[in-house]
Amino acid sequence: MTRHRVVFGNRQVPLPRSKGLRIALGSALLLGGLVGFLPVLGFWMIPLGLIVLSIDIAVARRLRRRSVVWWGRRRGARRERT
């Protein structure tokens, strides 16, 4: 069985092997991000929750892929201007 990881730049964060635990972790991150105005909890938790959920849930995977394509096009357009 493959070990699931979330990659941020040059760092890799291992995720639980259990599908249920990954879904619970992703959901908790999303819910924590919704109360981002509180200290410690923040809006940074929403994209992280979507990344974790995208491993197991197709809708989150599509949303993540669309955002990656959008971000890549945006960065490409900025590079062309400069």
SULVEN-V986874 format. One line per field, one symbol per residue. phi: phi as a letter, one per 40 degrees, with the letter a starting at -180 (. if undefined). Layout:
phi = ???
This chain:
phi = .cccbbbbgbbbbcbcccccccccccccccccccbccccgcacccccccccccccbbccccccccccccdcccccccccccc
